[in-house]
Amino acid sequence: MHITKNLKKFLVLIVLLIIAVTMIVVYGPNIVPTRQSVEVQDNRQIAYDATVYGFPLVIMDFTRQVLTAVPAPNSNGAPVNQFGNKRMFPNASFTNVVNPNADTLYSVAWVDTEKEPIILSLPDTHGRYYLMPMFNYWTDCFASPGSRTTGTGPGNYAITGLNWDGALPEGIIRMNSSTRWVWIVGRIACNGSSDYKNVWELQNQVKLTPLSAWGTDYVPPNDVPVDPNVNTKVPPLNQTLALDAASYFNYVCQLMVDNPPYAADAPLLSEITKIGIKPGANYTLYFDGLDSDVRATIENGYQAALADIPKASMGSVKNGWQFTYNIANFTTDYTVRATVAYRGLGGNLINDAFYASAIKGGDGTKFSSDKQYVLHFNKDEIPPVNGFWSLSMYNDQILFVDNPINRYNVGSLSDPPLIMNPDGSIDIYIQRNPPKEDKMPNWLPAPASGNFSLTLRLYWPQETVIDKSWIPPATQLVK
């Protein structure tokens, strides 16, 4: 009896073994790829997320390289720890940057805090609006000295980097960056070409001084060696998009050493380390050691992310205007951070500036230079600002429009001033041909042909903008 039971168990095992072998032979080719497809999908998603996460670091580094590859300051750049100053507004012939600004003159610098703090000295602007936002390498604005935060009097601010814990001279305010590199994108309000010289005098007083040279007659070098390996012919965005996955991720790994991730990034960092991405890693070597199908999967996720980054939504659309309240302090919103970096670095905190853009009017159709429009602000709808506001015109390439009076925007600093209606409201006439003479100060010229877009800028917006209760009114079609 005992032998019979053992024999039955043995026969059952034999039958089960035969069934298992049969399933492997018959179904194995289908089972194995299913398991692998899960792994492949995981690697693709991790690569996708890592691409989005690291995008600001890479494009910031290319931008720094290009803008600092000059022996002395000029209007387009400056050596590290020096300011380059824009001395004039761009006009219709300017095509280097889309959505240009004709409200402020820029003072821009790249600061290296590796060796010691760098002290930013600002002059008394005598009430003139200005701001000096500071961005770390993750494109977050960590400080913004200027009219809103520190007033318009003179001041000195020490930009300190990683782990610096020394003493500062009396009267110097510390502004600590979490990354080695800092980008200052300063703006000083300027009321047209007749105001240039006044702004130039202020720009000439904006200075950077190493802490070790503070209190001396420090003069920055004017013949700085330029790295011949920097590609100044290709825009930073194009250089970023030209990288393959291995080169891109290796770049991110190296940049994270001097520009470490935030503590809040820990969950994502835990994921991307699964495919070898971590500060200081030699990713090229890691990538070369992977199976070809895994490499292809990572490359696929990388390319998919690059294609999606510019498509991501950046905010709301109301009354035909698109706007966002978060383009300078992103926390863990990696997608928006990457999209902002793709479309244009250096956006301001909502407390400093609000931007709204429109390509359509209140009727839902695209703006056309064959038609006439009016943007009407009721008295209680006029952009609420502590600084100033402007409305700029762009063609379908988001560039300034050539027009007979060389006017690219109108607003609260317009010269001649905007004319108010008897009830305190304001009408802005948006059209190709000039209106009647009494309406000329309020004319914003449209292109000679084609579609166009508008950008409304509010500098130092009031609380009704920040709390989202104020929205720009729709632009109305007249005829």
Sequence and secondary structure as in RCSB ss.txt:
>XXXX:A:sequence
MHITKNLKKFLVLIVLLIIAVTMIVVYGPNIVPTRQSVEVQDNRQIAYDATVYGFPLVIMDFTRQVLTAVPAPNS
NGAPVNQFGNKRMFPNASFTNVVNPNADTLYSVAWVDTEKEPIILSLPDTHGRYYLMPMFNYWTDCFASPGSRTT
GTGPGNYAITGLNWDGALPEGIIRMNSSTRWVWIVGRIACNGSSDYKNVWELQNQVKLTPLSAWGTDYVPPNDVP
VDPNVNTKVPPLNQTLALDAASYFNYVCQLMVDNPPYAADAPLLSEITKIGIKPGANYTLYFDGLDSDVRATIEN
GYQAALADIPKASMGSVKNGWQFTYNIANFTTDYTVRATVAYRGLGGNLINDAFYASAIKGGDGTKFSSDKQYVL
HFNKDEIPPVNGFWSLSMYNDQILFVDNPINRYNVGSLSDPPLIMNPDGSIDIYIQRNPPKEDKMPNWLPAPASG
NFSLTLRLYWPQETVIDKSWIPPATQLVK
>XXXX:A:secstr
 HHHHHHHHHHHHHHHHHHHHHHHHHHHHHHHHHHHHHHHHHHHHHHHHHHHHHHHHHHHHHHHHHHT SSS BT
TB STTSEEE  S   TT  SSSS  SSEEEEEEEEE SSS EEEEE   TT  EE  EE TTS EEE  BTTTT
 SS EEEEEE TT      TT EEEE SSSEEEEEEEEE  SGGGHHHHHHHHTT EEEEGGGTTS     SS  
  TT   SS HHHHHHT  HHHHHHHHHHHHHHS   GGGHHHHHHHGGGT  TT  HHHHHHTS HHHHHHHHH
HHHHHHHHGGGS  SEEETTEEE S SS  TT HHHHHHHHHH S    TTTEEEEEESB TTSSB BTTS EEE
EE TTTS  EEEEEEEEEEETTS     TT   EEETT SS   B TTS EEEEEESS   GGGGGGEEE  SSS
BEEEEEEEEEE HHHHTT       EE  
